[in-house]
Amino acid sequence: MALIKRPQGWEIPESEATPESTYLNRRQVLKRAAGLAIAPVLASTQAQADHSGETDPLVTGKQTNPPAADLYPVLRNKTFKLDRHITNERVAAMFNNFYEFSTTSKTNIWKLVEHFETHPWTIKVEGLVKEHKTYDVDALVRQMTLEERLYRLRCVEAWAMAVPWTGFPMKAFIDLVQPLSSARFVKMTTFMDPDNAPGQKPRFGIFPSGPWPYVEALSMEEATNELTMLVTGIYGHPLTKQHGDPIRLITPWKYGFKSIKSIVKIEFVKDQPATFWNTSIPHEYDLVANVNPNISHRRWSQSSEWLIDAEKERRPTVIYNGYGKWVAHLYDT
């Protein structure tokens, strides 16, 4: 029997999507960004890279021996489409939240992470699981089937971008480690290194006492959803440091702060874990953190969003960031 593909509400036809050759051509994209406030920075860094003959550090993040680098690029899963152009790679590389390194700036994270050592890197698996084990990230990536997906990313601060991520479904990882039936939540923790990550020092932190390290969590139903990915690459190459090298979470229907970076531990637990933002400011950041235009942040509206490489272009925010057909059933009451 022939399969009938039912289009998602947020999709555009494949013929209208930005061609891969366009987003890989940085000079063409730079020309399109020439009128934006960010363009002078882009032009300067591109000129430096062209003059030196070296790879642009904005794009590479000055990686050292990234895990499984020989596997990239990988095939794109064409199930996941966009309703907008793919964000200029160099803009995405210089506009980041990474609170371990700065609580006030987005545009210099790529510089602040320069000396942060991310290789070798391991992930501990603990809690309600068949076997506690430590995985080397390189070995873990090599035993998974990698794919590229085009996803929208919506920050709680109302900015947005569209990114080609490389990784594997979190469900595949969960199937590998075999949690017990009593596990109801997946708790993820990032590194703790205040000597190299000044945001983790109490005097620089968002809050005087932390709460470091950064922790996030998903229900088991969310973690095993088809959209949820453990990401190891971006724009056809391994992750850069500012994007969460060497492994991070992506949940495209949730606000970006849920997608924890540089994960060092994954635990399977019975009770709802305390998380960084929900613990720090529970009246502003709930545990679920689904994109919802109808629920305003206490300090701003969530009804619209702006694209980081098209600052004057605002779009209406879509419930679940446009992924409702995939995830709305998780929240039916």
ABEGO torsion letter per residue (X at the ends): XBBBBBBBAABBBAAABBBAAAAABAAAAAAAAAABAAAAAAAAAAAAAAAAGBBBAAAAGGBBGBBGAAAOBBBBBAABBBABBBBBAAAAAABBBBAAABAABAAAAAAAAAABBAOBBBBBBBEBBABBBBBBAAAAAAABBBBBBBBBBBBAAGBBBBBBBBEBBAAAAAAAAGBBAABABBBBBBBBBAAABAAABAAABABAAOBOBBBBBBBAAAAABAABBBBABBGGBBBBAAAGOABBBBBAABBAAABBBGBABBBBBABBBBBAAAAABAAABBAAGBBBAABBBAABBAABBBBAABAABBBBBBBGGGAAAAAAAAABX
